[in-house]
Amino acid sequence: MAHIMSVKGNNLKEKEIESILIKKFSETFTKGALTWYSRFPEHLIGSYAILADTFIKAHMRARNLKTGKTDILSISQGESELIRDFVTLFQKERILLPAVPNEWVAEAFNKGLNPLSSDASRKLKENLLEFQATTWEDVHNRYESKIWV
């Protein structure tokens, strides 16, 4: 945002402003970001917005994956928590977290299920282990089928 403020109020053409924003932004890079930028194909830098968006996606993804798995594995069912309440809580918490691979979601849900909570939780956990649920869709479909049986 400071980059934009530093070029406002000048009598520059839009193309010139874009060029200055890209140059100013790239001058702020150090270490890993500088390495990333030096390898970034020049022809892909069409605008400041594209550069900034690509930078954020490239650098936030690495940081978020590290915290994402720890965070999703920390969601667990309480001993007196009903299975439907845990499924709802898990879905809400999962949505708030950075994107994590689908197989982590299935693993985290299974680990978070408390077999001491209820007979339904114990049976679902056994089913997920026996039939190797690998995606959230697998987990949710098994949950839905156990609820209706």
N, CA, C and O atoms as a GROMACS GRO file, in nm:
protein
  596
    1MET      N    1   0.081  -0.117   0.000
    1MET     CA    2   0.000   0.000   0.000
    1MET      C    3   0.087   0.126   0.000
    1MET      O    4   0.053   0.225  -0.064
    2ALA      N    5   0.199   0.122   0.070
    2ALA     CA    6   0.290   0.236   0.073
    2ALA      C    7   0.344   0.265  -0.067
    2ALA      O    8   0.371   0.380  -0.102
    3HIS      N    9   0.360   0.159  -0.147
    3HIS     CA   10   0.409   0.177  -0.283
    3HIS      C   11   0.311   0.262  -0.365
    3HIS      O   12   0.352   0.349  -0.441
    4ILE      N   13   0.184   0.235  -0.349
    4ILE     CA   14   0.083   0.308  -0.424
    4ILE      C   15   0.082   0.454  -0.381
    4ILE      O   16   0.072   0.544  -0.464
    5MET      N   17   0.092   0.478  -0.251
    5MET     CA   18   0.091   0.615  -0.200
    5MET      C   19   0.211   0.695  -0.252
    5MET      O   20   0.200   0.816  -0.274
    6SER      N   21   0.324   0.629  -0.272
    6SER     CA   22   0.443   0.701  -0.316
    6SER      C   23   0.437   0.746  -0.462
    6SER      O   24   0.515   0.831  -0.503
    7VAL      N   25   0.345   0.691  -0.541
    7VAL     CA   26   0.335   0.732  -0.680
    7VAL      C   27   0.207   0.810  -0.710
    7VAL      O   28   0.191   0.863  -0.820
    8LYS      N   29   0.116   0.820  -0.613
    8LYS     CA   30  -0.006   0.899  -0.634
    8LYS      C   31   0.029   1.047  -0.636
    8LYS      O   32   0.126   1.090  -0.574
    9GLY      N   33  -0.050   1.121  -0.706
    9GLY     CA   34  -0.031   1.265  -0.710
    9GLY      C   35   0.070   1.310  -0.814
    9GLY      O   36   0.090   1.430  -0.832
   10ASN      N   37   0.133   1.218  -0.881
   10ASN     CA   38   0.226   1.253  -0.988
   10ASN      C   39   0.150   1.250  -1.121
   10ASN      O   40   0.045   1.187  -1.132
   11ASN      N   41   0.203   1.317  -1.217
   11ASN     CA   42   0.140   1.319  -1.348
   11ASN      C   43   0.195   1.207  -1.436
   11ASN      O   44   0.245   1.230  -1.545
   12LEU      N   45   0.185   1.086  -1.385
   12LEU     CA   46   0.237   0.970  -1.458
   12LEU      C   47   0.123   0.898  -1.528
   12LEU      O   48   0.009   0.899  -1.483
   13LYS      N   49   0.158   0.838  -1.639
   13LYS     CA   50   0.060   0.756  -1.711
   13LYS      C   51   0.045   0.624  -1.636
   13LYS      O   52   0.133   0.584  -1.559
   14GLU      N   53  -0.069   0.557  -1.659
   14GLU     CA   54  -0.098   0.432  -1.589
   14GLU      C   55   0.013   0.328  -1.608
   14GLU      O   56   0.050   0.259  -1.514
   15LYS      N   57   0.065   0.316  -1.729
   15LYS     CA   58   0.172   0.220  -1.759
   15LYS      C   59   0.298   0.253  -1.679
   15LYS      O   60   0.367   0.163  -1.631
   16GLU      N   61   0.327   0.382  -1.664
   16GLU     CA   62   0.444   0.424  -1.587
   16GLU      C   63   0.426   0.391  -1.438
   16GLU      O   64   0.520   0.350  -1.371
   17ILE      N   65   0.305   0.411  -1.388
   17ILE     CA   66   0.275   0.380  -1.247
   17ILE      C   67   0.295   0.230  -1.222
   17ILE      O   68   0.357   0.192  -1.122
   18GLU      N   69   0.244   0.147  -1.311
   18GLU     CA   70   0.261   0.001  -1.298
   18GLU      C   71   0.408  -0.034  -1.291
   18GLU      O   72   0.450  -0.114  -1.206
   19SER      N   73   0.487   0.023  -1.379
   19SER     CA   74   0.630  -0.004  -1.384
   19SER      C   75   0.699   0.036  -1.254
   19SER      O   76   0.783  -0.038  -1.202
   20ILE      N   77   0.663   0.151  -1.202
   20ILE     CA   78   0.722   0.198  -1.075
   20ILE      C   79   0.680   0.108  -0.959
   20ILE      O   80   0.762   0.074  -0.874
   21LEU      N   81   0.554   0.068  -0.956
   21LEU     CA   82   0.506  -0.020  -0.849
   21LEU      C   83   0.581  -0.154  -0.850
   21LEU      O   84   0.621  -0.204  -0.745
   22ILE      N   85   0.598  -0.210  -0.967
   22ILE     CA   86   0.670  -0.337  -0.979
   22ILE      C   87   0.814  -0.320  -0.933
   22ILE      O   88   0.866  -0.404  -0.859
   23LYS      N   89   0.879  -0.213  -0.974
   23LYS     CA   90   1.018  -0.187  -0.936
   23LYS      C   91   1.030  -0.166  -0.785
   23LYS      O   92   1.117  -0.224  -0.721
   24LYS      N   93   0.943  -0.082  -0.729
   24LYS     CA   94   0.946  -0.054  -0.584
   24LYS      C   95   0.922  -0.183  -0.504
   24LYS      O   96   0.991  -0.210  -0.406
   25PHE      N   97   0.823  -0.261  -0.547
   25PHE     CA   98   0.789  -0.385  -0.476
   25PHE      C   99   0.908  -0.481  -0.480
   25PHE      O  100   0.943  -0.540  -0.378
   26SER      N  101   0.967  -0.497  -0.596
   26SER     CA  102   1.079  -0.592  -0.609
   26SER      C  103   1.202  -0.546  -0.530
   26SER      O  104   1.283  -0.630  -0.491
   27GLU      N  105   1.216  -0.417  -0.506
   27GLU     CA  106   1.329  -0.366  -0.427
   27GLU      C  107   1.318  -0.402  -0.278
   27GLU      O  108   1.416  -0.392  -0.205
   28THR      N  109   1.201  -0.443  -0.235
   28THR     CA  110   1.182  -0.479  -0.094
   28THR      C  111   1.220  -0.625  -0.065
   28THR      O  112   1.227  -0.664   0.051
   29PHE      N  113   1.246  -0.704  -0.168
   29PHE     CA  114   1.274  -0.846  -0.149
   29PHE      C  115   1.412  -0.870  -0.092
   29PHE      O  116   1.509  -0.803  -0.129
   30THR      N  117   1.421  -0.968  -0.002
   30THR     CA  118   1.548  -1.015   0.052
   30THR      C  119   1.543  -1.166   0.061
   30THR      O  120   1.434  -1.225   0.051
   31LYS      N  121   1.654  -1.230   0.080
   31LYS     CA  122   1.668  -1.375   0.102
   31LYS      C  123   1.583  -1.457   0.007
   31LYS      O  124   1.596  -1.447  -0.115
   32GLY      N  125   1.493  -1.541   0.064
   32GLY     CA  126   1.412  -1.632  -0.017
   32GLY      C  127   1.322  -1.562  -0.117
   32GLY      O  128   1.302  -1.611  -0.228
   33ALA      N  129   1.269  -1.446  -0.077
   33ALA     CA  130   1.182  -1.371  -0.168
   33ALA      C  131   1.261  -1.320  -0.288
   33ALA      O  132   1.211  -1.319  -0.400
   34LEU      N  133   1.384  -1.278  -0.264
   34LEU     CA  134   1.469  -1.230  -0.373
   34LEU      C  135   1.504  -1.344  -0.469
   34LEU      O  136   1.505  -1.326  -0.590
   35THR      N  137   1.532  -1.461  -0.414
   35THR     CA  138   1.559  -1.579  -0.496
   35THR      C  139   1.436  -1.613  -0.579
   35THR      O  140   1.447  -1.639  -0.699
   36TRP      N  141   1.319  -1.612  -0.515
   36TRP     CA  142   1.194  -1.640  -0.586
   36TRP      C  143   1.176  -1.542  -0.701
   36TRP      O  144   1.145  -1.582  -0.813
   37TYR      N  145   1.196  -1.414  -0.674
   37TYR     CA  146   1.175  -1.311  -0.776
   37TYR      C  147   1.275  -1.325  -0.891
   37TYR      O  148   1.240  -1.305  -1.007
   38SER      N  149   1.399  -1.359  -0.858
   38SER     CA  150   1.500  -1.372  -0.965
   38SER      C  151   1.468  -1.488  -1.058
   38SER      O  152   1.510  -1.488  -1.173
   39ARG      N  153   1.396  -1.586  -1.010
   39ARG     CA  154   1.358  -1.702  -1.092
   39ARG      C  155   1.221  -1.684  -1.158
   39ARG      O  156   1.181  -1.765  -1.242
   40PHE      N  157   1.151  -1.579  -1.121
   40PHE     CA  158   1.018  -1.553  -1.173
   40PHE      C  159   1.028  -1.511  -1.320
   40PHE      O  160   1.099  -1.415  -1.350
   41PRO      N  161   0.958  -1.579  -1.410
   41PRO     CA  162   0.965  -1.543  -1.553
   41PRO      C  163   0.915  -1.400  -1.577
   41PRO      O  164   0.802  -1.366  -1.543
   42GLU      N  165   1.000  -1.319  -1.635
   42GLU     CA  166   0.969  -1.177  -1.655
   42GLU      C  167   0.841  -1.156  -1.736
   42GLU      O  168   0.766  -1.062  -1.710
   43HIS      N  169   0.818  -1.242  -1.834
   43HIS     CA  170   0.700  -1.224  -1.919
   43HIS      C  171   0.568  -1.245  -1.843
   43HIS      O  172   0.462  -1.209  -1.892
   44LEU      N  173   0.575  -1.304  -1.723
   44LEU     CA  174   0.454  -1.326  -1.645
   44LEU      C  175   0.417  -1.205  -1.559
   44LEU      O  176   0.307  -1.200  -1.504
   45ILE      N  177   0.506  -1.110  -1.548
   45ILE     CA  178   0.478  -0.991  -1.468
   45ILE      C  179   0.402  -0.892  -1.555
   45ILE      O  180   0.462  -0.802  -1.615
   46GLY      N  181   0.272  -0.909  -1.560
   46GLY     CA  182   0.190  -0.823  -1.644
   46GLY      C  183   0.144  -0.698  -1.572
   46GLY      O  184   0.115  -0.596  -1.635
   47SER      N  185   0.136  -0.705  -1.440
   47SER     CA  186   0.092  -0.590  -1.363
   47SER      C  187   0.138  -0.605  -1.219
   47SER      O  188   0.179  -0.713  -1.175
   48TYR      N  189   0.132  -0.495  -1.147
   48TYR     CA  190   0.166  -0.497  -1.005
   48TYR      C  191   0.073  -0.590  -0.930
   48TYR      O  192   0.118  -0.665  -0.843
   49ALA      N  193  -0.055  -0.587  -0.962
   49ALA     CA  194  -0.153  -0.671  -0.894
   49ALA      C  195  -0.121  -0.819  -0.913
   49ALA      O  196  -0.130  -0.896  -0.818
   50ILE      N  197  -0.083  -0.858  -1.034
   50ILE     CA  198  -0.048  -0.998  -1.060
   50ILE      C  199   0.078  -1.037  -0.982
   50ILE      O  200   0.083  -1.144  -0.922
   51LEU      N  201   0.178  -0.950  -0.983
   51LEU     CA  202   0.301  -0.978  -0.910
   51LEU      C  203   0.274  -0.992  -0.761
   51LEU      O  204   0.320  -1.088  -0.698
   52ALA      N  205   0.200  -0.899  -0.704
   52ALA     CA  206   0.170  -0.902  -0.561
   52ALA      C  207   0.090  -1.026  -0.525
   52ALA      O  208   0.119  -1.093  -0.425
   53ASP      N  209  -0.012  -1.058  -0.604
   53ASP     CA  210  -0.095  -1.176  -0.578
   53ASP      C  211  -0.015  -1.304  -0.587
   53ASP      O  212  -0.029  -1.392  -0.502
   54THR      N  213   0.069  -1.316  -0.688
   54THR     CA  214   0.153  -1.435  -0.705
   54THR      C  215   0.251  -1.448  -0.590
   54THR      O  216   0.274  -1.558  -0.540
   55PHE      N  217   0.309  -1.337  -0.548
   55PHE     CA  218   0.403  -1.338  -0.435
   55PHE      C  219   0.334  -1.387  -0.309
   55PHE      O  220   0.386  -1.474  -0.239
   56ILE      N  221   0.217  -1.333  -0.280
   56ILE     CA  222   0.143  -1.372  -0.159
   56ILE      C  223   0.110  -1.520  -0.163
   56ILE      O  224   0.129  -1.590  -0.064
   57LYS      N  225   0.059  -1.567  -0.275
   57LYS     CA  226   0.023  -1.709  -0.286
   57LYS      C  227   0.145  -1.798  -0.269
   57LYS      O  228   0.138  -1.901  -0.202
   58ALA      N  229   0.256  -1.762  -0.330
   58ALA     CA  230   0.377  -1.845  -0.323
   58ALA      C  231   0.434  -1.850  -0.183
   58ALA      O  232   0.480  -1.956  -0.139
   59HIS      N  233   0.431  -1.740  -0.111
   59HIS     CA  234   0.495  -1.736   0.020
   59HIS      C  235   0.402  -1.771   0.135
   59HIS      O  236   0.448  -1.821   0.238
   60MET      N  237   0.275  -1.747   0.122
   60MET     CA  238   0.181  -1.784   0.227
   60MET      C  239   0.154  -1.934   0.225
   60MET      O  240   0.130  -1.993   0.330
   61ARG      N  241   0.156  -1.995   0.108
   61ARG     CA  242   0.128  -2.139   0.098
   61ARG      C  243   0.229  -2.217   0.180
   61ARG      O  244   0.190  -2.307   0.255
   62ALA      N  245   0.356  -2.186   0.169
   62ALA     CA  246   0.460  -2.258   0.244
   62ALA      C  247   0.440  -2.241   0.393
   62ALA      O  248   0.452  -2.337   0.468
   63ARG      N  249   0.412  -2.120   0.437
   63ARG     CA  250   0.393  -2.095   0.580
   63ARG      C  251   0.265  -2.160   0.630
   63ARG      O  252   0.264  -2.218   0.739
   64ASN      N  253   0.157  -2.152   0.553
   64ASN     CA  254   0.029  -2.206   0.596
   64ASN      C  255   0.028  -2.358   0.602
   64ASN      O  256  -0.040  -2.414   0.688
   65LEU      N  257   0.100  -2.426   0.514
   65LEU     CA  258   0.102  -2.572   0.518
   65LEU      C  259   0.164  -2.621   0.648
   65LEU      O  260   0.119  -2.720   0.704
   66LYS      N  261   0.266  -2.553   0.696
   66LYS     CA  262   0.329  -2.594   0.821
   66LYS      C  263   0.232  -2.581   0.937
   66LYS      O  264   0.219  -2.673   1.017
   67THR      N  265   0.165  -2.467   0.947
   67THR     CA  266   0.072  -2.447   1.058
   67THR      C  267  -0.059  -2.520   1.034
   67THR      O  268  -0.125  -2.560   1.130
   68GLY      N  269  -0.098  -2.538   0.910
   68GLY     CA  270  -0.225  -2.601   0.879
   68GLY      C  271  -0.241  -2.742   0.933
   68GLY      O  272  -0.346  -2.776   0.987
   69LYS      N  273  -0.138  -2.825   0.919
   69LYS     CA  274  -0.149  -2.963   0.965
   69LYS      C  275  -0.157  -2.969   1.116
   69LYS      O  276  -0.238  -3.044   1.171
   70THR      N  277  -0.076  -2.892   1.184
   70THR     CA  278  -0.080  -2.889   1.330
   70THR      C  279  -0.217  -2.843   1.377
   70THR      O  280  -0.275  -2.900   1.470
   71ASP      N  281  -0.269  -2.738   1.314
   71ASP     CA  282  -0.398  -2.683   1.354
   71ASP      C  283  -0.512  -2.782   1.331
   71ASP      O  284  -0.597  -2.799   1.418
   72ILE      N  285  -0.513  -2.846   1.216
   72ILE     CA  286  -0.625  -2.936   1.187
   72ILE      C  287  -0.618  -3.063   1.274
   72ILE      O  288  -0.721  -3.121   1.309
   73LEU      N  289  -0.497  -3.105   1.309
   73LEU     CA  290  -0.483  -3.223   1.396
   73LEU      C  291  -0.521  -3.193   1.540
   73LEU      O  292  -0.538  -3.285   1.620
   74SER      N  293  -0.535  -3.066   1.574
   74SER     CA  294  -0.571  -3.030   1.712
   74SER      C  295  -0.722  -3.031   1.737
   74SER      O  296  -0.764  -3.016   1.852
   75ILE      N  297  -0.802  -3.048   1.634
   75ILE     CA  298  -0.947  -3.052   1.651
   75ILE      C  299  -0.987  -3.190   1.702
   75ILE      O  300  -0.960  -3.291   1.637
   76SER      N  301  -1.051  -3.194   1.818
   76SER     CA  302  -1.088  -3.325   1.872
   76SER      C  303  -1.226  -3.321   1.938
   76SER      O  304  -1.274  -3.217   1.983
   77GLN      N  305  -1.286  -3.438   1.943
   77GLN     CA  306  -1.420  -3.455   1.999
   77GLN      C  307  -1.410  -3.473   2.150
   77GLN      O  308  -1.330  -3.553   2.199
   78GLY      N  309  -1.491  -3.399   2.222
   78GLY     CA  310  -1.495  -3.414   2.368
   78GLY      C  311  -1.568  -3.542   2.406
   78GLY      O  312  -1.643  -3.597   2.326
   79GLU      N  313  -1.545  -3.589   2.529
   79GLU     CA  314  -1.605  -3.715   2.572
   79GLU      C  315  -1.757  -3.712   2.571
   79GLU      O  316  -1.819  -3.814   2.542
   80SER      N  317  -1.817  -3.598   2.600
   80SER     CA  318  -1.964  -3.592   2.602
   80SER      C  319  -2.021  -3.525   2.478
   80SER      O  320  -2.142  -3.501   2.470
   81GLU      N  321  -1.935  -3.495   2.380
   81GLU     CA  322  -1.979  -3.429   2.258
   81GLU      C  323  -2.042  -3.528   2.162
   81GLU      O  324  -1.983  -3.632   2.131
   82LEU      N  325  -2.161  -3.497   2.114
   82LEU     CA  326  -2.229  -3.583   2.018
   82LEU      C  327  -2.154  -3.582   1.886
   82LEU      O  328  -2.088  -3.484   1.852
   83ILE      N  329  -2.164  -3.692   1.813
   83ILE     CA  330  -2.090  -3.703   1.687
   83ILE      C  331  -2.134  -3.597   1.587
   83ILE      O  332  -2.051  -3.540   1.516
   84ARG      N  333  -2.265  -3.569   1.579
   84ARG     CA  334  -2.312  -3.467   1.484
   84ARG      C  335  -2.257  -3.330   1.519
   84ARG      O  336  -2.228  -3.249   1.431
   85ASP      N  337  -2.242  -3.302   1.650
   85ASP     CA  338  -2.184  -3.174   1.693
   85ASP      C  339  -2.036  -3.167   1.657
   85ASP      O  340  -1.985  -3.062   1.618
   86PHE      N  341  -1.966  -3.280   1.670
   86PHE     CA  342  -1.825  -3.282   1.634
   86PHE      C  343  -1.806  -3.263   1.484
   86PHE      O  344  -1.716  -3.192   1.441
   87VAL      N  345  -1.891  -3.327   1.403
   87VAL     CA  346  -1.882  -3.312   1.257
   87VAL      C  347  -1.903  -3.165   1.220
   87VAL      O  348  -1.830  -3.110   1.138
   88THR      N  349  -2.003  -3.103   1.281
   88THR     CA  350  -2.030  -2.960   1.254
   88THR      C  351  -1.912  -2.874   1.296
   88THR      O  352  -1.869  -2.787   1.221
   89LEU      N  353  -1.860  -2.897   1.417
   89LEU     CA  354  -1.745  -2.822   1.466
   89LEU      C  355  -1.624  -2.842   1.375
   89LEU      O  356  -1.555  -2.746   1.340
   90PHE      N  357  -1.599  -2.967   1.337
   90PHE     CA  358  -1.483  -2.998   1.252
   90PHE      C  359  -1.494  -2.924   1.119
   90PHE      O  360  -1.396  -2.866   1.071
   91GLN      N  361  -1.614  -2.926   1.059
   91GLN     CA  362  -1.632  -2.858   0.930
   91GLN      C  363  -1.609  -2.707   0.945
   91GLN      O  364  -1.545  -2.645   0.860
   92LYS      N  365  -1.662  -2.648   1.051
   92LYS     CA  366  -1.644  -2.504   1.072
   92LYS      C  367  -1.496  -2.470   1.093
   92LYS      O  368  -1.445  -2.375   1.033
   93GLU      N  369  -1.428  -2.545   1.178
   93GLU     CA  370  -1.287  -2.520   1.205
   93GLU      C  371  -1.202  -2.540   1.079
   93GLU      O  372  -1.110  -2.463   1.053
   94ARG      N  373  -1.233  -2.643   1.004
   94ARG     CA  374  -1.159  -2.675   0.881
   94ARG      C  375  -1.168  -2.562   0.781
   94ARG      O  376  -1.069  -2.530   0.714
   95ILE      N  377  -1.283  -2.502   0.770
   95ILE     CA  378  -1.303  -2.393   0.675
   95ILE      C  379  -1.222  -2.270   0.715
   95ILE      O  380  -1.174  -2.196   0.628
   96LEU      N  381  -1.205  -2.248   0.844
   96LEU     CA  382  -1.132  -2.131   0.892
   96LEU      C  383  -0.980  -2.146   0.878
   96LEU      O  384  -0.908  -2.047   0.881
   97LEU      N  385  -0.934  -2.269   0.864
   97LEU     CA  386  -0.790  -2.294   0.853
   97LEU      C  387  -0.741  -2.272   0.711
   97LEU      O  388  -0.820  -2.273   0.616
   98PRO      N  389  -0.610  -2.252   0.696
   98PRO     CA  390  -0.554  -2.245   0.561
   98PRO      C  391  -0.583  -2.377   0.489
   98PRO      O  392  -0.601  -2.481   0.553
   99ALA      N  393  -0.587  -2.373   0.358
   99ALA     CA  394  -0.612  -2.494   0.281
   99ALA      C  395  -0.506  -2.599   0.313
   99ALA      O  396  -0.386  -2.572   0.309
  100VAL      N  397  -0.553  -2.719   0.344
  100VAL     CA  398  -0.463  -2.831   0.369
  100VAL      C  399  -0.502  -2.945   0.277
  100VAL      O  400  -0.617  -2.954   0.235
  101PRO      N  401  -0.408  -3.033   0.246
  101PRO     CA  402  -0.441  -3.146   0.158
  101PRO      C  403  -0.556  -3.230   0.215
  101PRO      O  404  -0.568  -3.248   0.336
  102ASN      N  405  -0.637  -3.280   0.125
  102ASN     CA  406  -0.756  -3.356   0.162
  102ASN      C  407  -0.724  -3.476   0.251
  102ASN      O  408  -0.801  -3.508   0.342
  103GLU      N  409  -0.612  -3.543   0.226
  103GLU     CA  410  -0.579  -3.660   0.307
  103GLU      C  411  -0.548  -3.622   0.452
  103GLU      O  412  -0.570  -3.702   0.543
  104TRP      N  413  -0.499  -3.500   0.475
  104TRP     CA  414  -0.477  -3.453   0.612
  104TRP      C  415  -0.610  -3.435   0.684
  104TRP      O  416  -0.621  -3.461   0.804
  105VAL      N  417  -0.710  -3.390   0.610
  105VAL     CA  418  -0.841  -3.367   0.668
  105VAL      C  419  -0.899  -3.500   0.716
  105VAL      O  420  -0.949  -3.509   0.828
  106ALA      N  421  -0.892  -3.602   0.632
  106ALA     CA  422  -0.944  -3.734   0.670
  106ALA      C  423  -0.868  -3.789   0.791
  106ALA      O  424  -0.929  -3.841   0.884
  107GLU      N  425  -0.736  -3.777   0.789
  107GLU     CA  426  -0.654  -3.823   0.901
  107GLU      C  427  -0.688  -3.748   1.029
  107GLU      O  428  -0.701  -3.808   1.136
  108ALA      N  429  -0.702  -3.617   1.019
  108ALA     CA  430  -0.730  -3.534   1.137
  108ALA      C  431  -0.868  -3.566   1.196
  108ALA      O  432  -0.882  -3.573   1.318
  109PHE      N  433  -0.968  -3.585   1.111
  109PHE     CA  434  -1.100  -3.617   1.162
  109PHE      C  435  -1.097  -3.751   1.235
  109PHE      O  436  -1.152  -3.764   1.344
  110ASN      N  437  -1.033  -3.848   1.174
  110ASN     CA  438  -1.025  -3.981   1.235
  110ASN      C  439  -0.952  -3.974   1.370
  110ASN      O  440  -0.997  -4.035   1.468
  111LYS      N  441  -0.841  -3.901   1.374
  111LYS     CA  442  -0.768  -3.888   1.501
  111LYS      C  443  -0.847  -3.810   1.605
  111LYS      O  444  -0.835  -3.835   1.724
  112GLY      N  445  -0.927  -3.716   1.557
  112GLY     CA  446  -1.006  -3.634   1.649
  112GLY      C  447  -1.128  -3.703   1.706
  112GLY      O  448  -1.180  -3.662   1.809
  113LEU      N  449  -1.175  -3.808   1.638
  113LEU     CA  450  -1.291  -3.883   1.688
  113LEU      C  451  -1.256  -3.950   1.820
  113LEU      O  452  -1.152  -4.014   1.832
  114ASN      N  453  -1.341  -3.936   1.917
  114ASN     CA  454  -1.319  -3.996   2.049
  114ASN      C  455  -1.408  -4.120   2.062
  114ASN      O  456  -1.529  -4.106   2.078
  115PRO      N  457  -1.350  -4.240   2.057
  115PRO     CA  458  -1.431  -4.362   2.066
  115PRO      C  459  -1.499  -4.378   2.202
  115PRO      O  460  -1.591  -4.458   2.216
  116LEU      N  461  -1.456  -4.302   2.301
  116LEU     CA  462  -1.519  -4.307   2.433
  116LEU      C  463  -1.642  -4.218   2.441
  116LEU      O  464  -1.719  -4.225   2.537
  117SER      N  465  -1.660  -4.133   2.340
  117SER     CA  466  -1.770  -4.038   2.339
  117SER      C  467  -1.905  -4.108   2.325
  117SER      O  468  -1.998  -4.082   2.401
  118SER      N  469  -1.914  -4.197   2.229
  118SER     CA  470  -2.041  -4.267   2.206
  118SER      C  471  -2.016  -4.391   2.122
  118SER      O  472  -1.909  -4.408   2.064
  119ASP      N  473  -2.116  -4.476   2.118
  119ASP     CA  474  -2.109  -4.596   2.035
  119ASP      C  475  -2.098  -4.558   1.888
  119ASP      O  476  -2.026  -4.622   1.811
  120ALA      N  477  -2.169  -4.452   1.848
  120ALA     CA  478  -2.166  -4.407   1.709
  120ALA      C  479  -2.026  -4.359   1.671
  120ALA      O  480  -1.979  -4.387   1.560
  121SER      N  481  -1.959  -4.287   1.760
  121SER     CA  482  -1.823  -4.240   1.733
  121SER      C  483  -1.727  -4.357   1.720
  121SER      O  484  -1.643  -4.358   1.630
  122ARG      N  485  -1.741  -4.454   1.809
  122ARG     CA  486  -1.653  -4.572   1.805
  122ARG      C  487  -1.673  -4.648   1.674
  122ARG      O  488  -1.575  -4.687   1.610
  123LYS      N  489  -1.798  -4.670   1.634
  123LYS     CA  490  -1.827  -4.744   1.511
  123LYS      C  491  -1.777  -4.670   1.387
  123LYS      O  492  -1.723  -4.730   1.294
  124LEU      N  493  -1.794  -4.538   1.386
  124LEU     CA  494  -1.747  -4.460   1.271
  124LEU      C  495  -1.595  -4.466   1.264
  124LEU      O  496  -1.540  -4.481   1.155
  125LYS      N  497  -1.528  -4.453   1.376
  125LYS     CA  498  -1.382  -4.459   1.378
  125LYS      C  499  -1.333  -4.595   1.326
  125LYS      O  500  -1.240  -4.600   1.247
  126GLU      N  501  -1.396  -4.703   1.370
  126GLU     CA  502  -1.361  -4.837   1.324
  126GLU      C  503  -1.381  -4.849   1.172
  126GLU      O  504  -1.298  -4.905   1.102
  127ASN      N  505  -1.493  -4.796   1.124
  127ASN     CA  506  -1.524  -4.802   0.980
  127ASN      C  507  -1.422  -4.722   0.900
  127ASN      O  508  -1.378  -4.768   0.794
  128LEU      N  509  -1.385  -4.604   0.948
  128LEU     CA  510  -1.288  -4.521   0.876
  128LEU      C  511  -1.151  -4.588   0.870
  128LEU      O  512  -1.080  -4.577   0.770
  129LEU      N  513  -1.115  -4.658   0.977
  129LEU     CA  514  -0.987  -4.730   0.979
  129LEU      C  515  -0.992  -4.853   0.890
  129LEU      O  516  -0.897  -4.882   0.816
  130GLU      N  517  -1.102  -4.926   0.897
  130GLU     CA  518  -1.115  -5.050   0.820
  130GLU      C  519  -1.116  -5.025   0.670
  130GLU      O  520  -1.053  -5.099   0.594
  131PHE      N  521  -1.185  -4.922   0.627
  131PHE     CA  522  -1.200  -4.896   0.484
  131PHE      C  523  -1.114  -4.781   0.434
  131PHE      O  524  -1.135  -4.732   0.323
  132GLN      N  525  -1.018  -4.737   0.514
  132GLN     CA  526  -0.919  -4.636   0.475
  132GLN      C  527  -0.977  -4.514   0.404
  132GLN      O  528  -0.954  -4.493   0.285
  133ALA      N  529  -1.053  -4.435   0.479
  133ALA     CA  530  -1.104  -4.310   0.423
  133ALA      C  531  -0.986  -4.218   0.397
  133ALA      O  532  -0.904  -4.195   0.487
  134THR      N  533  -0.976  -4.166   0.276
  134THR     CA  534  -0.861  -4.082   0.242
  134THR      C  535  -0.898  -3.937   0.210
  134THR      O  536  -0.810  -3.852   0.199
  135THR      N  537  -1.025  -3.908   0.195
  135THR     CA  538  -1.068  -3.772   0.165
  135THR      C  539  -1.180  -3.731   0.261
  135THR      O  540  -1.242  -3.816   0.325
  136TRP      N  541  -1.204  -3.602   0.269
  136TRP     CA  542  -1.314  -3.554   0.353
  136TRP      C  543  -1.448  -3.607   0.299
  136TRP      O  544  -1.538  -3.636   0.378
  137GLU      N  545  -1.460  -3.621   0.169
  137GLU     CA  546  -1.583  -3.674   0.111
  137GLU      C  547  -1.606  -3.817   0.158
  137GLU      O  548  -1.719  -3.853   0.192
  138ASP      N  549  -1.500  -3.899   0.161
  138ASP     CA  550  -1.512  -4.036   0.214
  138ASP      C  551  -1.562  -4.034   0.358
  138ASP      O  552  -1.656  -4.105   0.394
  139VAL      N  553  -1.499  -3.952   0.437
  139VAL     CA  554  -1.534  -3.942   0.579
  139VAL      C  555  -1.679  -3.899   0.595
  139VAL      O  556  -1.755  -3.961   0.669
  140HIS      N  557  -1.716  -3.794   0.526
  140HIS     CA  558  -1.851  -3.740   0.542
  140HIS      C  559  -1.957  -3.838   0.490
  140HIS      O  560  -2.063  -3.852   0.550
  141ASN      N  561  -1.928  -3.906   0.379
  141ASN     CA  562  -2.022  -4.006   0.327
  141ASN      C  563  -2.040  -4.120   0.426
  141ASN      O  564  -2.152  -4.168   0.445
  142ARG      N  565  -1.932  -4.164   0.488
  142ARG     CA  566  -1.943  -4.272   0.588
  142ARG      C  567  -2.021  -4.224   0.710
  142ARG      O  568  -2.102  -4.298   0.766
  143TYR      N  569  -1.996  -4.102   0.750
  143TYR     CA  570  -2.071  -4.044   0.863
  143TYR      C  571  -2.219  -4.042   0.829
  143TYR      O  572  -2.302  -4.085   0.909
  144GLU      N  573  -2.253  -3.991   0.711
  144GLU     CA  574  -2.393  -3.983   0.669
  144GLU      C  575  -2.456  -4.121   0.664
  144GLU      O  576  -2.570  -4.138   0.710
  145SER      N  577  -2.386  -4.220   0.611
  145SER     CA  578  -2.444  -4.354   0.601
  145SER      C  579  -2.460  -4.417   0.739
  145SER      O  580  -2.556  -4.491   0.760
  146LYS      N  581  -2.370  -4.390   0.832
  146LYS     CA  582  -2.383  -4.445   0.969
  146LYS      C  583  -2.499  -4.381   1.043
  146LYS      O  584  -2.566  -4.447   1.122
  147ILE      N  585  -2.524  -4.254   1.019
  147ILE     CA  586  -2.633  -4.183   1.084
  147ILE      C  587  -2.768  -4.241   1.040
  147ILE      O  588  -2.859  -4.256   1.121
  148TRP      N  589  -2.779  -4.273   0.912
  148TRP     CA  590  -2.907  -4.320   0.860
  148TRP      C  591  -2.931  -4.469   0.885
  148TRP      O  592  -3.044  -4.515   0.876
  149VAL      N  593  -2.826  -4.544   0.916
  149VAL     CA  594  -2.844  -4.688   0.937
  149VAL      C  595  -2.902  -4.715   1.073
  149VAL      O  596  -2.924  -4.831   1.108
   0.00000   0.00000   0.00000
